[in-house]
């Protein structure tokens, strides 16, 4: 049976789409058939981050409205096998997302996929609610900053009360924390919240810490999920995150300030 | 709303002033214009509570009245209500024809009430809630969630996040950190208290007396505490851990 995972945060600009793209890519790289759906109807971005914006013919809303079938709308990723993208419509708004329509598409995807990743829009309105309603698990993306943490807390409350699992009294949605844009040296200086502060406020398990990295911006502009940037901190962190999600017990990296070695200090390397 | 005209220097102070004020009035929802039935029901009500309608001003609501075509004899209705101790002061709703008749009878038309809920049928009664058992919440209360325990205590077995609101008519217990807003004694119970394992609240309130986070001293911040009222002031006492 396929697992539906929502990537959500409440606040905008914290790295939901970046996380969705890398997480889905990572699952597919490890051999799982994975579909990633952009729920941000009207503000379509996932296709850009995934580098498939020039191959969009039909979208999510077309399928909901029976104007196209799912196979016509799914875009197969060129780099990674088993990975498919269902883009959002740029010309419609969130009202086009109906509970019945979303359920129909998810049920159809569940027939042939192992994981379905739902990239939530920011906010707590219809688009966000629809993206989390059918979720089995949730990646809550947070930045080490108080307003982001509070919005994540809000989303956790909604997951616990307004998801289908909550409404039907099933086992609750499994919640994972993804702490993105983390800069250990700034946390050490007290400029941003530390990992422990965030964990203490939100009280859910930590799936991964993604370090602040210029590679994230470069790769999203290039349309490459950052997990494919081997050798970058952020890519490695996402890779660990996927392994941890699949049950591997890996220690968290990038939590402490990298001390410059003696030679580096001597010769001013960076 | 003061409509006092400024007196000229040479004039006496004015003999009156006009001010707006709000009153709570009894509304009589009329469903049927059956004088005999109205009289019988009113007599019965008075028997149950003698003196209840002692010169009580009432507003007659005509929305539920369907036999409007025959018109309403407001004079007769007025006398009937007056005879039972009520003083009709105006009407509400009804069609323009009824309203015109009422005006002739000296009853002004009052604006419609803002609530759109239809008048309760006379035979319906609100069940008096009797449960005084507490409400137990075993999950953390997240930002944006609101939990109210009517007629009893509220017990939270986890942390109450900033941006969450918990309320009870009785006591509030938090077996975790209290970071949101907590209100005890919502219906005015001055004996209600708030208990928490760590006080970092945005607001604490008992029977309407409140303190915001800024007014909680640093000595009390983060401590296990109970909050109660003494001489109408909120008192924070530490609890031994």
Interface residues (C-beta under 8 A of the other chain):
Chain A: X124 X150 X151 X153 X154 X156 X157 X158 X160 X161 X201 X203
Chain B: X139 X140 X141 X142 X143 X144 X145 X158 X159 X161 X162 X163 X164
